[in-house]
């Protein structure tokens, strides 16, 4: 197993999962019908979102690992880790600001 490739694939999967959880959280809050569908799947909308994040992460990890990537340089790995951090923080900020704005209305 190529450890660097697993790490790189995991970082890309983290970015995909961050985008998914941010999008599904905002979409579910804006659409009561979507929130009800999510709640109906696993008993509560947050549980369904959590399962969805795990599925997106695992599927993305597998996909990125199986893609024929060239040699992953240390620079590319550092950039991907930085990007993952940025995407996680942006997702956090979007969700936080969305709920703050929702609370203030």
C-alpha positions as CSV (number, residue, x, y, z in Angstrom):
1,X,0.0,0.0,0.0
2,X,1.3,3.4,-1.0
3,X,1.1,5.4,2.3
4,X,1.6,8.8,0.6
5,X,-1.2,8.0,-1.9
6,X,-3.5,7.0,0.9
7,X,-2.8,10.2,2.8
8,X,-3.3,12.3,-0.4
9,X,-6.5,10.5,-1.2
10,X,-7.8,10.9,2.4
11,X,-7.1,14.7,2.2
12,X,-9.1,14.9,-1.1
13,X,-11.9,12.8,0.5
14,X,-11.9,15.2,3.5
15,X,-12.5,18.1,1.1
16,X,-15.3,16.3,-0.6
17,X,-16.9,15.4,2.7
18,X,-16.6,19.0,3.9
19,X,-18.3,20.4,0.8
20,X,-21.1,17.7,1.2
21,X,-21.8,18.4,4.9
22,X,-21.9,22.1,4.3
23,X,-24.2,21.9,1.3
24,X,-26.6,19.4,2.8
25,X,-26.8,21.2,6.1
26,X,-27.7,24.6,4.5
27,X,-30.0,22.9,2.0
28,X,-31.9,20.9,4.7
29,X,-32.4,24.1,6.7
30,X,-33.8,25.9,3.7
31,X,-36.0,23.0,2.6
32,X,-38.3,21.4,5.2
33,X,-39.1,18.7,2.7
34,X,-35.4,17.7,2.4
35,X,-35.1,17.8,6.2
36,X,-38.1,15.5,6.6
37,X,-36.6,13.1,4.0
38,X,-33.3,13.0,5.8
39,X,-35.1,12.5,9.2
40,X,-37.1,9.7,7.7
41,X,-34.1,7.8,6.4
42,X,-32.3,7.3,9.8
43,X,-34.6,8.7,12.4
44,X,-33.0,12.1,12.6
45,X,-31.7,14.5,10.0
46,X,-28.3,14.9,11.7
47,X,-27.8,11.1,11.8
48,X,-28.6,10.8,8.1
49,X,-26.1,13.7,7.4
50,X,-23.5,11.9,9.4
51,X,-24.0,8.7,7.6
52,X,-23.9,10.6,4.3
53,X,-20.6,12.2,5.3
54,X,-19.1,8.8,6.0
55,X,-20.3,7.4,2.7
56,X,-19.0,10.4,0.8
57,X,-15.6,10.2,2.5
58,X,-15.3,6.4,2.0
59,X,-16.4,6.6,-1.6
60,X,-14.1,9.5,-2.4
61,X,-11.2,7.9,-0.6
62,X,-11.6,4.8,-2.7
63,X,-12.1,6.7,-5.9
64,X,-9.1,8.9,-5.4
65,X,-6.9,6.0,-4.3
66,X,-7.8,4.0,-7.4
67,X,-7.2,6.9,-9.8
68,X,-3.9,6.5,-11.6
69,X,-2.0,9.5,-10.1
70,X,1.5,10.4,-10.9
71,X,4.1,10.6,-8.2
72,X,2.8,12.8,-5.3
73,X,5.4,15.3,-4.3
74,X,5.8,16.6,-0.8
75,X,4.8,20.1,-2.1
76,X,1.5,18.7,-3.6
77,X,0.8,16.9,-0.3
78,X,1.4,20.1,1.7
79,X,-0.8,22.1,-0.6
80,X,-3.6,19.5,-0.4
81,X,-3.4,19.5,3.4
82,X,-3.6,23.3,3.4
83,X,-6.6,23.2,1.0
84,X,-8.4,20.7,3.2
85,X,-7.9,23.0,6.2
86,X,-9.2,25.9,4.2
87,X,-12.3,24.0,3.0
88,X,-13.1,22.8,6.6
89,X,-12.8,26.3,8.0
90,X,-14.9,27.8,5.2
91,X,-17.5,25.1,5.7
92,X,-17.5,25.8,9.4
93,X,-17.9,29.6,8.8
94,X,-20.7,29.1,6.3
95,X,-22.7,26.9,8.7
96,X,-21.9,29.2,11.7
97,X,-22.9,32.3,9.8
98,X,-26.0,30.6,8.4
99,X,-27.3,29.7,11.9
100,X,-26.3,33.0,13.4
101,X,-28.3,34.8,10.7
102,X,-31.2,32.3,11.1
103,X,-31.2,33.0,14.9
104,X,-31.2,36.7,14.5
105,X,-34.2,36.7,12.2
